[in-house]
């Protein structure tokens, strides 16, 4: 389910300046996945780093891991909402954040929102990322065959 197969259409009004690093909107067909906010800890819910960029990379990897559980991939993601605790650190390290992003997501830039928050529930967390995705529709016989 990508723009190439016609299941995703990126929305960009002609008279608007092209966004950098995100899409203004996406129209998608298929099965919808909603991913809860993922923070920068590992599968054992342990923080391996207190570094902002390392936590961004881990949070994105966690998002992709959940999407993969449904048979998806980064290119199926239609929306990311980022909650960060330090806007200045994000802006100062934007190049590193971009590198971490592309290492996990490739050059797929869905609709995105970023919000600075006073804090997150886990005190060590510096970023939390929610996602939505749309996977291609599959018939129930195909799903049953894959479960066997």
N, C-alpha and C positions, 0 to 999 in steps of 0.2 A: 504494500500500500504506500505508494509514493507518488510524487507529482508525475513521474515518468509513466506509471501505469494508469493515471487518470483518477486515482482514488483520493488524492489530495490536490487541492487547488490553493495556491498562495494568493492572498488578496492584497493588491497594492493599487490604490487609486492613482490614475495616470498623472494627475496634477500635483501629487505629493512627492516630496524629496524621498529617495529610496532609503529605508532604514538600514542601519549597520548592525549586524549581529542578531537580528530578530526579524520576525514577520509581523506585519500589522494585523493579519488575520489569516485563517485557514478554513476552507470548507473541506469536510472529510466524510467519507462513506465507510461503513463497516462496523465492526464490533468495537465498542468504546471501553477503554480501560481508564480507571481513575487511580492514581498512585498517591498514597498518603505522603505527607511531608517526610523526606529522607534527610537525615543529618550525616555528618562526616564520621560516623563510627562504622566498624566492620560488622560482619555477620554475627559476631558474638557480643555485639553492643558495647564494644570497647573502642575508645579513641586511641588511634595509633599515633596521632599528631595533634598538637595544639595550633599548628600553622594554618592560616586561613586558606591558602591555595590548596594545600593537601586535603583539607576538609571539603573544599569545593569538588575536587576530583573524586573523593570517596562518595560524597552525596550523589553526584552524577552517576557514578558506577552503581550505586544502590538503586537509583531510579531505573537504570537500564536493566539491572538484574530482575527487578519486578516485572518490567515489560517483557523480558525474555520468558518469564514463567507462563505467559499467555501466547508465546510463539512470536513475539514481536522483536523489533530492533529499534535503534535510535531514530531511524527515518520515519517511524510510525508515530513519533511524539508530535502532538499538535500544539501543546501549551506547556510552558514551565512558569511557575511562580516561585521566585526566590525571596527568602526572608534573610536579611543579613544584619549583623549586629554592629557593623562599623563601615559606614559609607566611605570614609576617607581611606581605610585600608583597601577596600575594593578599588577605588579610583587610582590609588598609588600603585596597585599591583595588577592593573587591568591587563597588561600584556601577558603576565603569568597566568591569570585567570583564563584568558583567551586560549592560551596554549593547553591548559588543563582541559578546558571545554572541548576543544577540537580533538584531543587525544581520546576522549570518551565518545563524543557525539559526531565526530567528523565535521563536515561542512553543512550540517543540517541545522537550520536556525528557525525554530517554530515561533509562534506568538509567545512573547515573554513579558513578564512584569517583575520588577524588583522593588522591594520595600525594605527600608531600614526599620528595625524594631529595637525596642529597649533591651530585649533579652529573649532567649528561647528556654523551653522547659528544662532541657539538659544544660546545666551551667557551662560545660566545656564546649558546647556547640557554638560555632560562629556563623553557620549558614544552615538553612533548611530549604529544601527544594521539593515542591509538589509538581506532579505532572498529569497530563491527560494524553491519551493516545488513541488512535483509530487503526484497528487491524482489518485486513480484508475479511469479507464475509466468507464463511466456509459452510458447506452443508453438514448436517448432523452425521451422515455416513462417513465423511472424511474425518470428523472429530473422533468418532468411535474407532476407526481404523488406526488412528494415531495413538489412542489410549491402549490398544492391545499390545 
